[in-house]
Amino acid sequence: MTVLVTGATGTVGSAVVTELNPTELPVRAGVRDPTATSLSVETVTFDYTKPETWGDALDGVEAVFLMFPPGVTPGRVTDFADAAVRTGVERLVFLSVLGADKLPVLPHRRIERHLERLDAETAALRAAYFMQNLSGIHSPEIRERGELFVPAGEGRLGFVDARDVGVVAARLLTGERRLDRPAVTLTGPTALNFEEAATVFSAELDREITCPNPSRRAVARRMRDRGLSAGFILFMLAEYQATRFGLTARITDAVAALLGREPRTLAQFVADYRDQFRP
Ligand SMILES: NC(=O)c1ccc[n+]([C@@H]2O[C@H](COP(=O)([O-])OP(=O)(O)OC[C@H]3O[C@@H](n4cnc5c(N)ncnc54)[C@H](OP(=O)(O)O)[C@@H]3O)[C@@H](O)[C@H]2O)c1
């Protein structure tokens, strides 16, 4: 069987590719521009918005890792899922988002509902806030100013390491693990607010990292100065507003139950990504 990983250059997709062992089973990475990547597995052109790329990507595939990329409509993802099942795909694992069950308007929930009706084994992974947001979008402030500059107030998040989400996805794609329900919520071990997260950073990096608890306006201004798009800034503010309202504090034991080990802690993450936080 071949496993197709979409979003293979992304935060979770790259972890899925790393975790799957191409010597045990063929792994195919679907990316928009294969010439722009150097993955260690077979790489094909794949774009959710270009159905003409789907046929080759799905050739001989038994399991697919699905995700919902920014800028793509959910209908493209569900159309692709239909095409996958038509060509014989038996297992689909979808990267969803924490709270999709509570917010039916979320596009992720629309995709989940569609998958539940397919004639295939499907699993939606409702992932909490990725620790990798801190080594990604928020790393310039940590590196240059020693700040976790997010408008989340006292709100808590179940910070999960995207690598753990990738391992869970890989185990489900190979059939090594199965869910007894259509979706599972994946979180890290503890719900932390950003003040507590800053304390973890300070201890691991051995320099003071603060959480100034900035206003939404201050964060928007800083992001705009960094050249981020208005759409992205609005999306981010909405996400952190959910945290302020206490909607992201949930913790589950699903990672431990599925992997037989505890999820990575924020301290482990900071230690592993230390170089990305150096001033
Ligand atoms: N950030 C979080 O804390 C968080 C938490 C839970 C869930 N999520 C969800 O996770 C998803 C994002 O996953 P991620 O963070 O792993 O990805 P990511 O790091 O944001 O990377 C985006 C990926 O999407 C691919 N992509 C973009 N447009 C595409 C298209 N038209 N067709 C095919 N692939 C396309 C990109 O591939 P190429 O450019 O290489 O083609 C890239 O691999 C979103 O649905 C988000 O809501 C995020």
PDBQT file of the ligand as one rigid body, heavy atoms in Angstrom, charges set to zero:
ROOT
HETATM    1  N1  LIG A 301      -1.446  26.196  13.918  1.00  0.00    +0.000 N 
HETATM    2  C1  LIG A 301      -2.139  25.562  14.838  1.00  0.00    +0.000 C 
HETATM    3  O1  LIG A 301      -1.953  25.757  16.048  1.00  0.00    +0.000 OA
HETATM    4  C2  LIG A 301      -3.194  24.559  14.414  1.00  0.00    +0.000 A 
HETATM    5  C3  LIG A 301      -3.782  23.756  15.396  1.00  0.00    +0.000 A 
HETATM    6  C4  LIG A 301      -4.743  22.806  15.003  1.00  0.00    +0.000 A 
HETATM    7  C5  LIG A 301      -5.092  22.672  13.660  1.00  0.00    +0.000 A 
HETATM    8  N2  LIG A 301      -4.500  23.494  12.742  1.00  0.00    +0.000 N 
HETATM    9  C6  LIG A 301      -4.888  23.326  11.329  1.00  0.00    +0.000 C 
HETATM   10  O2  LIG A 301      -3.794  22.758  10.642  1.00  0.00    +0.000 OA
HETATM   11  C7  LIG A 301      -3.925  23.079   9.249  1.00  0.00    +0.000 C 
HETATM   12  C8  LIG A 301      -2.585  23.553   8.748  1.00  0.00    +0.000 C 
HETATM   13  O3  LIG A 301      -1.672  22.483   8.874  1.00  0.00    +0.000 OA
HETATM   14  P1  LIG A 301      -0.131  22.720   9.085  1.00  0.00    +0.000 P 
HETATM   15  O4  LIG A 301       0.049  23.732  10.185  1.00  0.00    +0.000 OA
HETATM   16  O5  LIG A 301       0.509  21.398   9.212  1.00  0.00    +0.000 OA
HETATM   17  O6  LIG A 301       0.274  23.379   7.695  1.00  0.00    +0.000 OA
HETATM   18  P2  LIG A 301       1.204  24.643   7.423  1.00  0.00    +0.000 P 
HETATM   19  O7  LIG A 301       2.480  24.483   8.176  1.00  0.00    +0.000 OA
HETATM   20  O8  LIG A 301       0.366  25.868   7.632  1.00  0.00    +0.000 OA
HETATM   21  O9  LIG A 301       1.538  24.480   5.896  1.00  0.00    +0.000 OA
HETATM   22  C9  LIG A 301       0.548  24.585   4.903  1.00  0.00    +0.000 C 
HETATM   23  C10 LIG A 301       0.662  23.368   3.988  1.00  0.00    +0.000 C 
HETATM   24  O10 LIG A 301      -0.434  23.421   3.094  1.00  0.00    +0.000 OA
HETATM   25  C11 LIG A 301       0.064  23.143   1.798  1.00  0.00    +0.000 C 
HETATM   26  N3  LIG A 301      -0.808  23.784   0.843  1.00  0.00    +0.000 N 
HETATM   27  C12 LIG A 301      -1.116  25.097   0.762  1.00  0.00    +0.000 A 
HETATM   28  N4  LIG A 301      -1.989  25.303  -0.242  1.00  0.00    +0.000 NA
HETATM   29  C13 LIG A 301      -2.207  24.092  -0.813  1.00  0.00    +0.000 A 
HETATM   30  C14 LIG A 301      -2.990  23.656  -1.903  1.00  0.00    +0.000 A 
HETATM   31  N5  LIG A 301      -3.741  24.511  -2.638  1.00  0.00    +0.000 N 
HETATM   32  N6  LIG A 301      -2.994  22.353  -2.213  1.00  0.00    +0.000 NA
HETATM   33  C15 LIG A 301      -2.240  21.464  -1.527  1.00  0.00    +0.000 A 
HETATM   34  N7  LIG A 301      -1.467  21.821  -0.477  1.00  0.00    +0.000 NA
HETATM   35  C16 LIG A 301      -1.454  23.123  -0.135  1.00  0.00    +0.000 A 
HETATM   36  C17 LIG A 301       1.469  23.680   1.784  1.00  0.00    +0.000 C 
HETATM   37  O11 LIG A 301       2.156  22.925   0.822  1.00  0.00    +0.000 OA
HETATM   38  P3  LIG A 301       3.056  23.464  -0.370  1.00  0.00    +0.000 P 
HETATM   39  O12 LIG A 301       3.073  24.958  -0.259  1.00  0.00    +0.000 OA
HETATM   40  O13 LIG A 301       4.399  22.844  -0.170  1.00  0.00    +0.000 OA
HETATM   41  O14 LIG A 301       2.427  22.930  -1.575  1.00  0.00    +0.000 OA
HETATM   42  C18 LIG A 301       1.945  23.339   3.188  1.00  0.00    +0.000 C 
HETATM   43  O15 LIG A 301       2.464  22.035   3.232  1.00  0.00    +0.000 OA
HETATM   44  C19 LIG A 301      -5.011  24.130   9.139  1.00  0.00    +0.000 C 
HETATM   45  O16 LIG A 301      -6.206  23.542   8.689  1.00  0.00    +0.000 OA
HETATM   46  C20 LIG A 301      -5.160  24.614  10.587  1.00  0.00    +0.000 C 
HETATM   47  O17 LIG A 301      -6.461  25.097  10.851  1.00  0.00    +0.000 OA
HETATM   48  C21 LIG A 301      -3.541  24.405  13.067  1.00  0.00    +0.000 A 
ENDROOT
TORSDOF 0
